[in-house]
Amino acid sequence: VASHRKTVHTLSEQLFALCGQSGEDTLLAACHVMRGASSMIEGDLATASASFAEVVRLYQPQQHASHGYLYGLDSRIWAMASWSNIQWLMQHDPCPALTTAHSALAHARELNHIPSLGVALLHLAVLHQFANQREPVRQASSEMLTLAQQYGLPLFESYAEVLLGWCDADMTRLERALARLKHAGCMLRYSYFSAFPADIEMQAGHYTAALTRLEQSLQLCGQL
């Protein structure tokens, strides 16, 4: 989440090499998640998509159900949630992306592993934000916010507040949440979230302010 892309890439490839040596499917599924995540943040969507698809192929519910407790997130849920966003970007038809996102959410509800449920809700909300669908974004983000407050997950709370701020065109709420993410060092996708104020400015007819916001987000892309 700190967006240290080179470090993530190096570590994920080292981990993948170890997985290949071990030959254990349990570990291999988790390794493919890390390779997929690393490729995704580098913009290599084809490799990321193939890696996440391999996680889904390898994942066995009974054998791998403990992944959430071993690694912090369930491998299949993390893979499918992330994969849904890639499918949206790579395909003209939004249906596969939504199907994948809802499958991840259904699995998260079944496992009742709270961080994995948060990841599924976050990616579903982002997917609907891509489509400019405020009510579905509000529904997923409100549930994420409730979970975050109930279980003490401040990062998920901040992500939910960012998305809800966008939904309601609440610039104060949005900027406070962005500041909390930045203070916590959560810079992954920060350039994307930092463009939300530009959308609010544009919807209000403040085009010069919107362009300034977008320029700032583009500068962040180069810095990160």
C-alpha positions in Angstrom: 0.0 0.0 0.0 3.0 2.3 0.2 3.4 2.1 -3.6 7.1 0.9 -3.3 6.7 -0.7 -6.7 10.3 -1.8 -7.4 10.6 -3.4 -4.0 7.3 -5.2 -4.4 8.3 -6.5 -7.8 11.7 -7.8 -6.5 10.2 -9.5 -3.5 7.3 -11.0 -5.4 9.7 -12.5 -8.0 11.9 -13.9 -5.2 8.9 -15.4 -3.5 7.7 -16.8 -6.8 11.0 -18.6 -7.2 10.8 -20.1 -3.8 7.3 -21.2 -4.5 8.5 -23.0 -7.7 11.1 -24.8 -5.7 8.7 -25.9 -3.0 6.1 -27.2 -5.4 3.3 -26.6 -2.9 0.0 -25.5 -4.4 -1.0 -23.9 -1.1 2.0 -21.5 -1.3 1.9 -21.2 -5.1 -1.6 -19.7 -5.1 -0.4 -17.0 -2.7 2.6 -16.4 -4.8 0.5 -15.8 -7.9 -1.5 -13.2 -6.0 1.7 -11.3 -5.2 2.9 -11.5 -8.8 -0.5 -10.3 -10.0 -0.5 -7.4 -7.6 3.0 -6.4 -8.5 2.2 -6.6 -12.2 -1.0 -4.6 -11.8 0.6 -1.7 -10.1 3.3 -1.6 -12.8 0.6 -1.4 -15.4 1.3 -4.9 -16.9 -2.3 -5.8 -16.9 -1.9 -8.9 -19.1 0.5 -10.5 -16.7 -1.6 -9.5 -13.7 -4.7 -10.9 -15.3 -3.0 -14.2 -16.1 -1.6 -14.4 -12.5 -5.0 -13.8 -10.9 -6.6 -16.3 -13.2 -4.1 -18.9 -12.1 -4.9 -18.2 -8.4 -8.6 -18.9 -9.2 -7.5 -22.1 -10.9 -5.3 -23.3 -8.1 -7.5 -22.3 -5.2 -9.2 -25.1 -3.3 -11.7 -23.9 -0.7 -11.0 -26.6 1.9 -7.2 -26.6 1.4 -6.7 -22.8 1.1 -9.4 -21.5 3.5 -6.7 -20.6 6.0 -5.0 -18.1 3.7 -6.7 -15.1 5.2 -5.2 -16.0 8.6 -1.8 -17.0 7.3 -1.2 -14.1 4.9 -3.7 -11.4 6.1 -6.0 -11.7 3.0 -7.6 -14.7 1.4 -5.8 -15.4 -1.9 -8.9 -16.0 -4.0 -10.8 -13.0 -2.8 -7.8 -10.7 -3.2 -7.1 -12.1 -6.7 -10.7 -11.9 -7.9 -11.3 -8.4 -6.4 -8.2 -7.1 -8.2 -8.9 -9.0 -11.3 -12.3 -7.4 -11.6 -10.7 -3.9 -11.9 -8.4 -5.2 -14.6 -11.2 -6.8 -16.5 -13.0 -3.5 -16.5 -9.9 -1.8 -18.0 -9.1 -4.5 -20.6 -12.6 -5.4 -21.9 -15.4 -3.4 -23.5 -18.1 -5.5 -21.8 -18.5 -4.6 -18.1 -20.4 -7.8 -17.2 -17.3 -10.0 -16.6 -15.8 -7.5 -14.3 -19.0 -7.2 -12.2 -19.4 -10.9 -12.1 -15.9 -11.4 -10.8 -16.3 -8.6 -8.2 -19.5 -10.1 -6.9 -18.0 -13.6 -6.8 -15.2 -12.2 -4.7 -17.7 -10.5 -2.4 -19.8 -13.7 -2.1 -16.8 -15.7 -1.1 -15.7 -13.0 1.4 -19.2 -13.2 3.0 -19.0 -16.9 3.2 -15.6 -17.0 4.8 -16.5 -14.0 7.0 -12.8 -12.9 7.1 -13.1 -9.2 7.7 -10.0 -7.8 6.0 -10.8 -9.9 2.9 -14.4 -8.7 3.0 -13.1 -5.1 3.1 -10.9 -5.7 0.0 -13.8 -7.2 -1.9 -16.1 -4.2 -1.0 -13.3 -1.7 -1.8 -12.7 -3.1 -5.3 -16.4 -3.4 -6.0 -16.9 0.2 -5.0 -14.0 1.3 -7.2 -15.5 -0.7 -10.1 -18.8 1.2 -9.8 -16.8 4.5 -9.5 -15.2 3.7 -12.8 -18.8 3.6 -14.2 -19.8 6.8 -12.4 -22.5 4.9 -10.5 -22.9 6.7 -7.2 -25.5 4.6 -5.5 -23.7 1.3 -5.8 -20.5 3.0 -4.7 -22.4 4.4 -1.7 -23.8 1.0 -0.8 -20.4 -0.8 -0.9 -18.5 2.0 0.8 -21.1 2.4 3.6 -20.8 -1.3 4.4 -17.0 -1.0 4.3 -17.1 2.0 6.6 -19.3 0.1 9.1 -17.0 -2.9 9.1 -13.9 -0.6 9.5 -15.4 1.2 12.5 -16.6 -2.0 14.1 -13.3 -3.9 13.8 -10.9 -1.0 14.1 -9.5 -0.9 10.5 -8.5 2.7 9.9 -7.2 2.3 6.4 -10.5 0.8 5.2 -12.3 3.6 7.0 -10.3 6.2 5.1 -10.9 4.5 1.7 -14.6 4.3 2.5 -14.6 8.0 3.4 -12.8 9.0 0.2 -15.4 7.1 -1.9 -18.4 8.5 0.1 -17.0 12.0 -0.2 -17.0 11.5 -3.9 -20.5 10.1 -3.9 -21.9 13.1 -2.0 -19.6 15.7 -3.6 -18.4 16.5 -0.1 -15.0 18.1 -0.6 -14.2 18.5 3.1 -14.9 14.8 3.8 -12.9 13.7 0.8 -9.9 15.8 1.5 -9.7 14.8 5.1 -9.8 11.1 4.1 -7.1 11.7 1.5 -4.9 13.4 4.1 -5.3 10.5 6.4 -4.3 8.0 3.7 -1.2 10.2 2.9 -0.3 10.5 6.5 -0.5 6.7 6.9 1.8 6.2 3.8 -1.0 4.6 1.8 0.2 5.8 -1.6 -1.0 2.9 -3.8 -3.7 4.3 -6.1 -3.4 7.6 -4.4 -3.0 9.5 -7.7 -6.3 8.0 -8.7 -8.1 8.9 -5.5 -6.6 12.3 -5.6 -8.3 13.0 -8.9 -11.8 12.7 -7.2 -11.8 16.4 -6.2 -11.3 17.3 -9.8 -14.5 15.5 -10.7 -16.4 17.3 -8.0 -15.0 20.7 -9.2 -16.0 19.8 -12.8 -19.5 18.8 -11.8 -19.8 22.2 -10.1 -18.7 24.0 -13.2 -15.3 25.0 -11.7 -13.3 23.9 -14.8 -10.1 25.8 -14.0 -10.0 24.4 -10.5 -10.7 20.9 -11.9 -7.8 21.2 -14.4 -5.5 22.3 -11.5 -6.5 19.3 -9.5 -5.9 17.0 -12.5 -2.4 18.5 -13.1 -1.6 17.8 -9.4 -2.7 14.1 -9.8 -0.7 13.7 -13.0 2.4 15.0 -11.1 1.8 12.4 -8.4 1.8 9.7 -11.1 5.3 10.7 -12.0 6.4 10.9 -8.4 5.0 7.6 -7.4 
